[in-house]
Amino acid sequence: MECIDAHLHLDQYPESDTDKLISEWRKAGITGVVAVSMNLASAYRTLELKRRYPDFVYAAVGYHPEQSLPSLLEREELFSLLRKEREMIDAVGEVGLPHYQADAVKETEAHCELLDQFAEVAVELALPLALHAVHDKAQIALDILLKKGVCKAHFHWLKAE
């Protein structure tokens, strides 16, 4: 039986601990991890981890919605990185809609536009989405994915009723 961690912020672990942790996880029966990104710097670190552990790390490049929106330059570089490193990338993520941040309601429209763009790139590159969509945002996110024709998505933090 294969056991894969479907959502891990591997880039946030200390670099000095990575070899030891992955060795322990393998011994425990974990055969891989989907390493999701938080932002541009995180995406580069995640791709570095994929290069070091190509048979263990499934790299996801994206921008986590529970933070301020990325600048236009960061957004453009993320989309460029997705296209440029397509062969190294296994998913687009973590992307989605904010729920916990204080101004989540105010910025929902802008986050929807960003998710729309990530969904479009995911379809273009035939990649699944690693999606952050909590409670009331799950239906909004699903509607965006359906509109864009996304066929594969992993809903992280889906707490549907």
N, C-alpha and C positions, 0 to 999 in steps of 0.2 A: 504494500500500500504506500502510495506517495502522499506525503504531508507537505503542503506549501502554505507559508504564511502569506495571505492574500493582501496584506496591507501593513507595511512597516516603514517607519522613517529611519532607515538604516544610516543615512548620512548624519544623523544627530548623535550617533554613538561615537565615543572618542576613537579616533583613528588607531590609536595604540591597542585598543581592545578588539578590533574587528576580526583579526585572525583567530583569536581565542574564542570569541563568541560564535563565529561561524563553525569552527571545529566542534564546539559543544552542541550546537544546534544539529549538526550532521549526525553526531553520535546519538542524539535523542530521536533521530528519525526524520528530521526536517530535510526535505530535498531541494528546497528553494524558497526564496522570498521575493515578493513583489515590492520593490523599494520605490516608494512614492516621493516626489519632490515637493518642497514648500514654495520655492521661488527659483530665480535664475542661478544663484550661487549653489543652492541645493541640487539643482538639476545637473550642474557640472560635476559636483561631488558624487552624485548617484551614477553618472556615466563612468566616472573614474572607478567606482566600486564594481560596476559591470565589467570593466576591462580587467580588473584584478580577479574577479570571481565569475567568469562567463558562464559556468555551468551551474551557478547557484543564485545569482542575482538577476531578476527580471526588472529592468529599469523602466520607470515611469517618469515622464517629464511633464510638469505642469506648474500651477500656481494655486496654492491653498487659499480658499476664500475667506478664512477667518483672520484676515490681515488687511491692511490698506491695499487698495487696488494698485497694480504695478504701473510704473510710468510707461509712457508710450514706447520709449527706447527699450525698456526691459521686456515689454510685451512683444515687440518686434523681434528682439533677439531670441526669446523663447520659441516663437513660431519658426524662426530661421533654424534654430538648433534642432527642433523636431524634424524638419525637412532634411537638414544636412546630415544628421546622425540617425536617420530612419533605421538603418540596419542594426544599430545598437539598442534601439528603443523598442520595448515590448508593449507599452501602453501610454496613454496620455493621462497624467494625474499627479498629484491629486488636484482635481478641479471641482467646481460646484458653486454652491450658493451659501452665503453666511447665515448663521442662525444665532450664534452666541455673542458676537460682537455688539457693542452698544448701538452702533449706527446701522445695524443690519437692514432695518426697514428702509432707511433713507437711501442706502446704496444698492438695494436689490436690483433696480433697473440696470445700473452699470454692471453689476455682477452677472446679470442675465445676458447682457451683450457679450461679456467676456466668455461666459460658458458657451454661448452660441458660436463664438469664434473657435474655441477649443473643439467643440463638437464637429464643426466644419472641417477642421484640420484632421481630426480623428478619422472621419469618413474618407477624406482625400488620401490619407496614408494607410487606410485599412487597419487602424489600431483600435483596441478597446479603450474605454474610459474608466478610470478609477475615480469614482464620484463621491463627493461630500454633499449629502442632501439630507437634512434633518427635519423631521416632523412635517410642518406645513410647506417646506421647500421641496419635498420629494416630488410632489405632483408637478410643480413648476419646472423642475429639472427634467422630469420625464417628458413633459410636453416639448421642451426644447430639443431633447434627444430625438423624439419621434419626428419633429418638424425637419430636423437635419438628416434623418435617415440613419442614425446610429443604430447598429445591430447588436453591439456587445458593450455592456457596461456593468461594472461592479459597484453597487450602491453601498458605500460605507456610511455608517451612522444613519441609515434609514430606520426611522422609528414610526412606521405607519400604524395607524389605528385600525 
